[in-house]
Amino acid sequence: MAHPVLWRGKTFFYPIGNTSAVCLTQDLCPSEKADVLLLGCGDPRHILYTVYTNSTGLQGKTSRKLDFTCCDLESAVIARNVILFTLLADEGAVQKVPQIWNIFFHFFLDKATHDLLISQCRKLVELSSDLDSWHSGPYGHFLRMCTRETLAELRRLWQLYVKTTTFSPSEAKEFESTYAADVKASKAKFESVCTSSRAAGPLSMYALEMAGDHYNIYWETGICSAVPKRPSEVSHPNPTLAYSLVGDKFGVHYGTDPLSCFHLAEALAPAVGSACHPKQVTLKNIVHVCKMQFSRWCTSVAKVLSSHGPSSPSQLIIRCFVGDALSLCQALGYSRTTKSTSTPFPVAPWKSACITFDPVAYGTDTQSPAPTTFNIIDTSNLLDHVGVLNILVVTFPILQRTPSATLYTEGLSGSSPEDTLPQQLCGDIATIGLLLGLIPMSFVSQFTSRSNMHEILMQFTDEDATQNHERLAWKLIGSAEKLATDLDCPIDIAPEQLAGVFFKIYLNMFSHENVVRKLAMVQQSSRSNMLSGIIHYHRRSFVDVLGVTKRRVITDWDSTMNMLHGKIQNDRTLITGMNFYQDLCCQLHLLGIFTVEWMSLQKVQEVHRVERPFVFRDWKTLPQIVCVVLVIPRARLQPLLPALDEAGTPVLQCDVRGVTTSNAFSCINTVFGTVKISGKGDGKTAAIEEDATRRYGTSPLVVWFWVPYMVLSNDHRVSVVLSVLPTPATCALTMKLGFDLALFRANIGDEKLVHILRRRPNAVTESPEEKSMQISDRPMKMPGATFVTLDKEYKKPISFTTRVDIVEPKMKASLTSGATPTVNQISMHSIVIVLGDESLQLPFPLPIDAKKAKFRIARKSLYIEVTLPLKLALGETDSDMFPVIPHRGDLSLWNMHRINLNQCVPFSITNKKALGWVNPHVSLMFSERERRHIPQGLTTGSTLLDVKHTLNIIFEHASGTADGKPPLCYALQDEWRIFVMIFITDLRLDLGSHTIITDAWVMPSSPEPAKIEAFSKVSGHVMSGSNMKQLGIGVEERKAWMHLLVAATERCRTWEHKTNCEYRVKGAIPLTFEPDRSPICSCGAGVGTEAFVKKYPMLRPLAPHVTRAAISPLFALSYMERVGSPKDAVATKTPPTPVSAAAVHHVCAACGKEKGAPGSLLICSRCKIVRYCSADCQRKDWKGHKKRCIVPSS
C-alpha cells in the first residue's frame, strides 16, 4: 500500500459533504470532453452542480460530454449515490425531487418517502445479480461499475436496506430505538456548531447564528427545517444511514449539516428588486434556497438522462469504484501501461483481493473504453487522510498532458496557513513541483480567483480555531507556457544536488522519528499532540517519490543514489531512522529504483554458499527479497482491541528481531482471514480467504510484507513481531503493551504462524509484483532539458540553464562572425534569443528573469548556453500573469476559472447598508505585506498590485459603496489615452468560488470607423458629469490589462471562435499591446448584448462593439503569506487608492500645483509617469520616488 496501515478504532460515516458544491469543469476548455476522476468522492453534490453548470453549451452546440469515475472507500456512500442517480433517471424524477431530498439528507423519513426508497432498492437488487445484468439494465448505459466486487458490495447494502422492512415487530422496535439512541448520542457536545456558515462565503458573518440554530434543529429532529419539531409522520429510520464501515449502526459524523453542501450566499445577498438586509434573512429562507438549488441541480441531471435512452450514447456517464483511492490510481496507471485488467494493487487496506477491472469497459477490445487518464482529478479532503505527497505521486502519471488538466486538493491546514503547504509537501513548493511535475497554479501567478474570506472570519470569531480550509488547483509544471511541447518537462539536476534535496525530503517525511522534535511536540497543546500521531508516510512512500522523479530527471542516477544512501546511513537526526534501513533498501529494490551493494544477487549467492539458514533449507535458489507472512490468532488479538480502539488511528508495523538486531518494516499488508499453504521450499505459496466480517469475526489476522533475504540470514534466533509505531498519541498504549508496543510475536521457525514465500499471497504464478513495476531510467541527456541549480542548502531552485545548439545557417554565420546574442523575455516562462536577424524561443518550467540572463557562447562548437534566475519572489509578477493558451483548436485559461454568467445570481446594490460585506470581501485581495507597502501614487512597483488597486476602485464604485452612484463606465487610460472602456450591467455571485464577479462589457480602443461613429453618438451620455470614471494606470499595468481582457472575455464566452479569428490569423494572444488597438478578437463582439441594451438603452449604438467579460477580484494567497487581518476585513478597511491619472497628469507630484495641460508639466524620464512643475521639485521628490520608479518594459 502507498500509505501506512492504520488501525481504525473510532471511525465515522460521512454520507453528506461538508463543503459547498464546486464546478469540476471550470478549468477545461468549453469544447473539451471532461474525463473526471473523483477520489474520496463523497456525496454527489459536485457532480450535480457540474452537470447544472454545463447544462448549456456554446451557442448552437450541445453540452460537453461528462465522464465521472467515482471512488470511495465507504461503500455506503456509493450505494446512496447510485440510489439518487437512478431515481433521477426514472420517469417523473422532477416531481420526486422533494422525496429524493428527504432520502438523501434526513435521518428519519415519512412513509411515502420510505416506500419510494425501499422500492428503488428492490429494483436495484434485482438488476445487480452480475455485471452483465447491470450493464444491460435500464441504468447501465450511464451508470457503470468499474469492478465486479464493487457491484457485489453495493448489492449487499441495498439488500440490507430492504431487509429492514422484513424485521419482526420486536426486531423493528429494537432497530428503531437503537437507531434513535445512536442519533442522539452522535450529536456534538459542543455549545455551538457553526461550520456550515462557511457555505455562505463572503456573507458568512451573517450565517453564523443561523448555522448553529440549524445544526441543533437538524440533530434534534433528524430533518432539515427551521422548525425545532419533527412532524409525527416522519418516524421511519433512514436505512441508508444505518449501515457503513462503522458497523450495523448509525455512525454519521457529528459535524454533519446538509447546509454545508450548498451556496448560502444566494439567500443572504440582497436580491435584485429587493433592499433586504442580510440580517433580515431567516433560517426558513436559507433552507428554502438550499432546497431550490438541489432541485435545480437534480432537474438538470434528470433532463440530461432523459434525453438519451439505453440504446444511445449518454452525455453523462458515472462509473463507480468501492476501494482505496491511492490503489485505484496505481491500478489505472498499471492497466494503461500493461493493457491488462488484472492488477497487483489491493482493493483497499485490510483487503486481500487486488483490483481487477471490468473487461467490457477497460479491456483492449472495447470500442468505447473507460478513461484511464483524466483531465480533472478531484481529491476531496484526502490530503488530510493520506498525505499530499502520496496524492501527487499516484495522480501525476494518470493526469492528461494538456494545459487545462487540473488536480484539485482540499485540506484543513493549521492555525498558520501560510506555513502549512511547505510542511505538507516536506519541502519547498517550487522544488517539489520540479521533481513531481505538478505545481499549484496560484503559486506561479501569485493570486487566486477563489475566496476564502469565510475561513478568515471563522478564525476571527473563534480565537482558538485551528482549521483553515484551503482548496488548491494544481497543473502540470510549465503548462502555462504557449511554447511548451513536452508537458512532462524533463529537467537535469546535478547528482550531488539531487541527493541533497532527496535527503531533505527524507528528513521531513519522517520527522516523527526525530526524538528531539517529538519531545518538543509532547510539551505542546493537546491538539498538537493529536496531530503528531497522524503518520502518512512510510519508506515505500519515499521510494514512490524517488520513482516519479527518476522518470522525470536526467542525471547520473547511480551516483545520486549512492550519495543519498550514504547520507541516510550517516544520519543521526532521525534517531530511530536506521531501524527502517532494511525496509528502505527492500523497497528501493522492489520498485527498481536502486539496489544497494549488499542486496545484489551476487552477494546473496555468496552468503548462501557459505551458510544456508534453516528456514531456507528446502530452497533451490534464493531471491534478493522474500515475502514474510505472519498469522496472529484471534484469541491473542481480541483482548487488545479495546486499547487499540482508544488509541485513535495508530500505525501498525512489523519488526524482524534477532538477538542483537531489530529491523522495522512499515510497508505491510493486513487482512482478517485464513491462510492456506501449498508446496514447500521456494515453491511454497499462500492463499488467503478473507473474512467478510473483518474485525467482528473469528478469523485470525494475517500480515505480510517484503524483506531482504539477508535480514533473515544474519541471525539464527529471529522472531517476527506485529507492533505499533510509537508516537506521542500512542503513549497510553505502553501501559498495556510495554515500551516496545508489541501486539504479537512468533519465532521465524514456527511454521504454523510464520511463512517465508518467494511471492506474495494470492499472487499469480510467474507474475511477481516487483517485475511489473520496475521504473526505467530517462536517457542521460535529452535535447531541450532544463538544468536546475538549487541553493547551497538544497532547498530551493535558484536558476535554470539551457543549452541551445545553433543549427540554422544564418544563425551559424552570425555566431561564427562574432555576433553577440541578446535575450528578451516574451512571457513569464519563456525567452527569445536573438542572433542577427534570426531568433529562437525557449520555454522554462517556472517564471524566469531575462534581465539577469548570463551567456556562455561556444562559437566553434556552435552552441549558446544561457542561465536565468527564477522569478518567484512575492510581488515580482510580470504583465502576462493571465496566460491564455491555444489547445486543440480551443483556448485554455491557466489560472482563471471559467464561469457561466447567466447562472451567477445577480444582487442588488440599492441599499448600501445591505452591502457591508462587499468591501471586506474585496479588500482580501491584499495581503498584509501589500497593505504595508502601498504608496500614494500611480504605480507601486508591482504590476499585480497595480491591477489589484484598479480592481478595488472598480468594485468600490460598481457596488455603490464608494461615494455617489455607480458610474456608467470605467475608462482605463495610459497617460491621457483611453485604451478600454468597461460597462458593468450587474454584480453577481460566483457561488462555487465564494466571490463576486462583474457582468461587464468591454470595448477596447481601436480605429475602426464604425466604432468611432457609434461612440460619437453616445459620447454625450458617457462623458457627462460623473458617468465616466477615469482610472489612470502605468505602462506595465496596461500590458497586464491587455492580458486580463483576453482572459476575462474568454472565461465567460458562450460563442465559438470563428475560423478567421484574429487569434488564429495573427498567432498572437493578446493581439497587441498598443493602447489604440484591441487586444481581444472580434468573435464575441455584439454577441448576447440584449442585457447590455436593456440596462443602458441610451448606449444601443455601442452594442455591436462590446464583448461580454467576467471580471473578479484577485485574492492574495493565504497559504503563502498572511492575508489582511480579520479585523481589517470586518472593519471594512481598504487599502489607499492610487491617485487617478486625470489628477496625476495635471498635478506636480512634489508640491501639488495644478497645470492646465499634461504638456505643461515635466515628466520623469525614467518611468514616463510621474510629473513635476519644475526641476527643483523633481530633485526634492527623488528620494521617495526612486523606490517606486520603474522603467517600463519594451
HELIX and SHEET records of a PDB file:
HELIX    1   1 ARG A   45  THR A   53  1                                   9    
HELIX    2   2 SER A   75  ALA A   89  1                                  15    
HELIX    3   3 VAL A   94  LYS A   96  5                                   3    
HELIX    4   4 VAL A   97  PHE A  105  1                                   9    
HELIX    5   5 LYS A  111  LEU A  127  1                                  17    
HELIX    6   6 LEU A  131  HIS A  135  1                                   5    
HELIX    7   7 ARG A  148  LYS A  163  1                                  16    
HELIX    8   8 THR A  164  THR A  166  5                                   3    
HELIX    9   9 PRO A  169  SER A  186  1                                  18    
HELIX   10  10 THR A  195  TYR A  206  5                                  12    
HELIX   11  11 LEU A  208  THR A  221  1                                  14    
HELIX   12  12 PRO A  239  LEU A  241  5                                   3    
HELIX   13  13 PRO A  258  CYS A  261  5                                   4    
HELIX   14  14 ALA A  265  LEU A  268  1                                   4    
HELIX   15  15 PRO A  278  GLN A  280  5                                   3    
HELIX   16  16 LEU A  283  SER A  306  1                                  24    
HELIX   17  17 ALA A  325  THR A  338  1                                  14    
HELIX   18  18 PRO A  359  TYR A  362  1                                   4    
HELIX   19  19 LEU A  383  VAL A  386  1                                   4    
HELIX   20  20 VAL A  388  THR A  395  1                                   8    
HELIX   21  21 PHE A  396  ILE A  398  5                                   3    
HELIX   22  22 PRO A  417  LEU A  425  1                                   9    
HELIX   23  23 ILE A  429  LEU A  436  1                                   8    
HELIX   24  24 MET A  441  SER A  445  1                                   5    
HELIX   25  25 MET A  453  THR A  461  1                                   9    
HELIX   26  26 PRO A  495  MET A  509  1                                  15    
HELIX   27  27 SER A  511  GLU A  513  5                                   3    
HELIX   28  28 VAL A  515  VAL A  522  1                                   8    
HELIX   29  29 SER A  526  SER A  532  1                                   7    
HELIX   30  30 ARG A  539  ARG A  552  1                                  14    
HELIX   31  31 TRP A  557  ASN A  570  1                                  14    
HELIX   32  32 GLY A  577  PHE A  580  5                                   4    
HELIX   33  33 TYR A  581  LEU A  590  1                                  10    
HELIX   34  34 GLU A  597  MET A  599  5                                   3    
HELIX   35  35 LEU A  601  VAL A  610  1                                  10    
HELIX   36  36 PHE A  614  PHE A  616  5                                   3    
HELIX   37  37 ARG A  634  LEU A  637  1                                   4    
HELIX   38  38 GLN A  638  LEU A  640  5                                   3    
HELIX   39  39 LEU A  641  GLU A  646  1                                   6    
HELIX   40  40 GLY A  681  GLY A  683  5                                   3    
HELIX   41  41 ARG A  694  TYR A  696  5                                   3    
HELIX   42  42 TYR A  709  SER A  713  1                                   5    
HELIX   43  43 PRO A  728  LEU A  733  5                                   6    
HELIX   44  44 THR A  734  LEU A  737  1                                   4    
HELIX   45  45 GLU A  769  SER A  772  1                                   4    
HELIX   46  46 PRO A  809  THR A  816  1                                   8    
HELIX   47  47 ALA A  850  LYS A  852  5                                   3    
HELIX   48  48 LEU A  901  GLN A  903  5                                   3    
HELIX   49  49 LYS A  912  LEU A  915  5                                   4    
HELIX   50  50 VAL A  918  SER A  923  1                                   6    
HELIX   51  51 GLU A  928  ARG A  932  1                                   5    
HELIX   52  52 THR A  943  ALA A  958  1                                  16    
HELIX   53  53 LEU A  991  SER A  993  5                                   3    
HELIX   54  54 PRO A 1009  VAL A 1022  1                                  14    
HELIX   55  55 VAL A 1035  GLU A 1050  1                                  16    
HELIX   56  56 GLU A 1062  LYS A 1066  1                                   5    
HELIX   57  57 GLU A 1090  LYS A 1095  1                                   6    
HELIX   58  58 PRO A 1097  HIS A 1105  5                                   9    
HELIX   59  59 PRO A 1126  VAL A 1130  1                                   5    
HELIX   60  60 ALA A 1141  VAL A 1144  1                                   4    
HELIX   61  61 PRO A 1158  SER A 1160  5                                   3    
HELIX   62  62 ALA A 1175  HIS A 1185  1                                  11    
SHEET    1   A 8 LEU A 143  MET A 145  0                                        
SHEET    2   A 8 LEU A 316  VAL A 322  1                                        
SHEET    3   A 8 LEU A  66  ASP A  72  1                                        
SHEET    4   A 8 ALA A  34  LEU A  39  1                                        
SHEET    5   A 8 ILE A 376  ASP A 378  1                                        
SHEET    6   A 8 THR A 406  SER A 413  1                                        
SHEET    7   A 8 ASN A 468  LEU A 476 -1                                        
SHEET    8   A 8 LEU A 438  PRO A 440 -1                                        
SHEET    1   B 2 PHE A 108  LEU A 109  0                                        
SHEET    2   B 2 HIS A 236  PRO A 237 -1                                        
SHEET    1   C 2 SER A 342  PRO A 346  0                                        
SHEET    2   C 2 CYS A 354  THR A 356 -1                                        
SHEET    1   D 6 VAL A 553  ILE A 554  0                                        
SHEET    2   D 6 ILE A 491  ILE A 493  1                                        
SHEET    3   D 6 THR A 786  LEU A 790  1                                        
SHEET    4   D 6 PRO A 797  ASP A 805 -1                                        
SHEET    5   D 6 TYR A 863  PRO A 869 -1                                        
SHEET    6   D 6 LYS A 854  ALA A 858 -1                                        
SHEET    1   E 5 THR A 685  GLU A 690  0                                        
SHEET    2   E 5 ILE A 668  SER A 678 -1                                        
SHEET    3   E 5 LEU A 701  PRO A 708 -1                                        
SHEET    4   E 5 ILE A 625  ILE A 632 -1                                        
SHEET    5   E 5 VAL A 754  LEU A 757 -1                                        
SHEET    1   F 4 SER A 662  PHE A 665  0                                        
SHEET    2   F 4 LEU A 652  ARG A 657 -1                                        
SHEET    3   F 4 SER A 719  VAL A 724 -1                                        
SHEET    4   F 4 ALA A 742  ASN A 747 -1                                        
SHEET    1   G 3 THR A 822  SER A 827  0                                        
SHEET    2   G 3 SER A 830  LEU A 835 -1                                        
SHEET    3   G 3 GLU A 838  PRO A 843 -1                                        
SHEET    1   H 2 VAL A 884  HIS A 887  0                                        
SHEET    2   H 2 ASP A 890  LEU A 893 -1                                        
SHEET    1   I 4 VAL A 905  PRO A 906  0                                        
SHEET    2   I 4 ARG A 977  ASP A 990 -1                                        
SHEET    3   I 4 CYS A 969  ASP A 974 -1                                        
SHEET    4   I 4 MET A1028  ILE A1033  1                                        
SHEET    1   J 4 VAL A 905  PRO A 906  0                                        
SHEET    2   J 4 ARG A 977  ASP A 990 -1                                        
SHEET    3   J 4 THR A 995  PRO A1004 -1                                        
SHEET    4   J 4 THR A1107  ILE A1111 -1                                        
SHEET    1   K 2 LEU A1162  ILE A1163  0                                        
SHEET    2   K 2 ARG A1171  TYR A1172 -1                                        
END                                                                             
